[in-house]
Amino acid sequence: MNLNDLSLFIRVVETGSFTAAADTLNVQKSTISRRIAQLEDSLGVRLIQRTTRKLKLTPEGRELFDRSQSLISQLELVRDEIAADSNELRGRLRMTMPTELGVLMMSDVVASFIAQHPQLEVDVELSTRTVDLVEEGMDLALRIGPLPDSSMIARKIAQLSRGLYASPDYLARHPALKTPDDLAQHQCITLVKPFDTWRFDNWHDGEPASYGGQLRTNSISFAREMAVQGVGIARMPRVFASPLVEQGKLVEVLTDYPMPPTEINAIYTSRRNLTPRVRAFLDHMMEKLAHHPWVANCAPPH
């Protein structure tokens, strides 16, 4: 039995399809299909029932997956650790993060990490969706904001201070904002998230404020542009808004009522089986972000 073919079989099962496995491994779908067929021939059993709609394991395929998944993971970990001991990371690091975070904060981090490790391949998916790390074969996710309960491991990367911003035109056309209670009479641009509540450190013991508004979006960049266009009031990191404040396109409001900062967290599946690739990137990121202008408080690197 070829261990490389077995590793491909496990990736197919983990990702749920030949196509997804091919994408994560950057190989042709036909190559994976051929290699799985070779594995089946070597074992003399059918492992996967192939249909046009979905992938289904045979009983033999399920037994092979259950008994070999941890073994292959341990072998890959040994391989990575040996490579790390030689000071040369290899393989592929796959991560996902929100678009604005990737473009405005993480681009220098990723670029300098790639420069340090020329034998390492890096996949970065910029997306607002919550990616299932196990199902999609991701090593690491960066997420902004509160985290739901999860079996994943979370490492706090940084905090971002936030404020409320509107255009001078919008403020001229609407009643003055004196306290957070006044937000109920205004157009507030919010994010399409169930936990997008606006709280203030010194207002009603941190209880959410009531606010009105027609527009919700999944993009902070779009919310900022809509605020510039006079659509309403948007909440965003101060460093994200500061260039437009300096240009006179946005004004921070309710400055006497500070908002709690939001966290940036790194999410991964297991602290015990953390690969050298992920560990090296986490340490590199922490070191770089310690001096980044976006960061209000950043945990020291290990």
Secondary structure by P-SEA (a helix, b strand, c coil): ccaaaaaaaaaaaaaccaaaaaaaacccaaaaaaaaaaaaaaaccccccccccbbbbcaaaaaaaaacaaaaaaaaaaaaaaaaaaccccccccccccaaaaacccaaaaaaaaaacccbbbbbbbcccccccccccccccccccccccccbbbbbccccccbbbbcaaaaaaccccccccccccccccccccccbbbbbcccccccccccccccccccaaaaaaaaaacccccccccccaaaaaaaccccccccccccbbbbbbbbbcccccccaaaaaaaaaaaaaaccccccccccccc
